[in-house]
Amino acid sequence: MANIVDSLNRRIEKQLKKNIDKQGAEKEDTLQKYKEYQSNRLKLQGSFDISSVEGDLYYIDNDVTVVLENEEISYERSYFGRGASNGYNLNIPLDIEVKHIDEEKRMVYVRCTEQIDTIRERCIKILNKEVWQFREASKKYYEAKKEGKELPEYKVGRKIRGTIVSVDNFRAVVDILGLGIRGEIVAPNWSPGYIDKLDAVCKVGESHIFEVTGYLPKKRSEPDAQQGYRLSRKHLVPDPWKTIPKAYADVIKAEETLLLVKCRKIIEGQNWFWGEIEKLEGISIFCDYPNKFIVEEGKTYRCAVKEFEPENHKFKVIPVARAQSCDIGIDVIRQTTKG
């Protein structure tokens, strides 16, 4: 029995040693592979899945760490801001070449190749053409609307994918197609409805589809800076005004109608606030109230309908009283009796 156990132990130790030698050879082959890439100036493709707070990107190949420094991203890709630290470049295949090898630390430093610039230039030509086409289409649309003519089909331009690299209450900065081309979108262009805070509906690192609507103004201090673009999503997402149930629309248009509207956002220094009704998601209600009328955010009010035009995205009401405790929910729409 003991002989069998000893024999098994020897076989296991032999296999372990064989595996260790094999792993060591693979590790040595990995570093040698990058040395050959460097000596022959060969290009390779890397997908980085680790990011440091400084904005450097990394991926691990066996025991070799491949590093793309933030300075390289900034120089090669006209990178704007410190978006790499937020992970926007993660898991995006990049064409790279070996710049320097640290054999002691087993680290390989790489740079992006010039191929990305060629792709970016071709993309910018397309974007410029899209700006011109969008302007022409919107000009015809609003001229026909002003003159009361039949509205032409509002064709959406090329759908461009972009990744959000920074966002605040009103504006989001977008990297177009992962090419380092700057785009910006403001809250009113995110969707047809009113948005109080843009950073409440989108986050850094998210990828969305946009359309290009114009140019961003260039800074006088940076006349040679890359052109940026204005973006929009309003025509790419469903319009909530077109999905209002007919039963609701009929009641709202009826005379002597009172709505229960929740105050969502008070506009400082103005006598109006943005309101909402739960079952009409994405639709903002303009609530115009008298000077002495006291309103509070989050409270519900009985409101009389002043104007309701879904086709023009207009919904105005006048609050007449705070809702009583017996009123259930903000989605109640009911018609009062005369007399």
Beta strands, then each sheet from edge to edge (+ up, - down):
strand 1: 43-46
strand 2: 50-51
strand 3: 57-61
strand 4: 64-68
strand 5: 94-102
strand 6: 107-112
strand 7: 160-167
strand 8: 171-176
strand 9: 181-186
strand 10: 207-215
strand 11: 229-232
strand 12: 257-266
strand 13: 272-276
strand 14: 285-288
strand 15: 300-309
strand 16: 314-322
strand 17: 333-335
sheet 1: 1+ 5- 6+ 4+ 3- 2+
sheet 2: 7+ 8- 9+ 11+ 10- 7+
sheet 3: 17+ 12- 13+ 14- 16- 15+
end
